[in-house]
Amino acid sequence: MTSFWLFLSDLFKWSYGFFDFAGNIVNWLLFIAGTVLFCYWCYVLVVTLGGDKDKEYYSPTEGKHPYYDPNIMRKENK
């Protein structure tokens, strides 16, 4: 019976080592994925939106939907 508990102890020691190893791999994979997403985000901000390209932007709804429209929101006098 003692050999069974020793075997079980060795199995637990091995499983903790395995989870430590697998956790390091998952940690590095998540770090690399986060780094790639951050670099892509920086690329979008700098290349596609940078260089005063916002001045060339034309909004098709600008002026057509004002924040306050007196025809819609008028104060009723009682």
N, C-alpha and C positions, 0 to 999 in steps of 0.2 A: 504494500500500500504506500510505503514511503517513496518508492520509485515513481508511482503515479503522481504524487504531489510534486516531486522534483521535476518530472516531465512537464507538468502543468505550469510550474514556476518558470521553466525555460521557455515554454510557449508564450507566456505573458511577457517575459523579457524581450523575446524576439518581436512580438506584436508591437510593443512600445517603440522599439528601434525602427520597425517598418513604418509606423505612423509618423515618427519624427522625420524619417527620410521622405515619405510621401508629402508631409506638410511642407517641407522645404521646396519640393518640386512645385506644388500648387502655389506656394508663395511667390516663387520666381515667375511662374506663368502669369499670375495676376499682376505682378509688377511690370512685366513686359507688355501685357495687354493695356494696362493703364498708361504706360509710357507712350505706346503707339497712339492711343486715343488722344492724349495730351498733345503730341506732335501734330496730329491731324487737325486738332482744334486750333492750334497756333497757325498752321498753314492756311486754314480757312479764314482766320481773322486777318492775317497779314497779306496773303496773296489775293484772295477773292474780294475782300472787303476793304483792304488798305489802299493807300495812294489816292485819297480824295475821290474814290469812285462813288461815294454816296452823293456827291454833287450832281452826278449824271443821272441819278435815280429819278424816275417820274412815277408819281402815284396816280393811278387812274381815278381814285376816289377823293383826292384832295380837294377840299372846298365843297364837295357835294354832301357830305355828312358832317356838319359842324357839331361841336360839343353841345352848344346851346342853340336850339332853334326856337325863336319866339312864336312861330306858328303852332308848334307842338306843345311847348311848355309856357303857358301864359298864366299869370296869377289872376285868379278870379277874385273880384271885389265883392264882398258881401254887404 
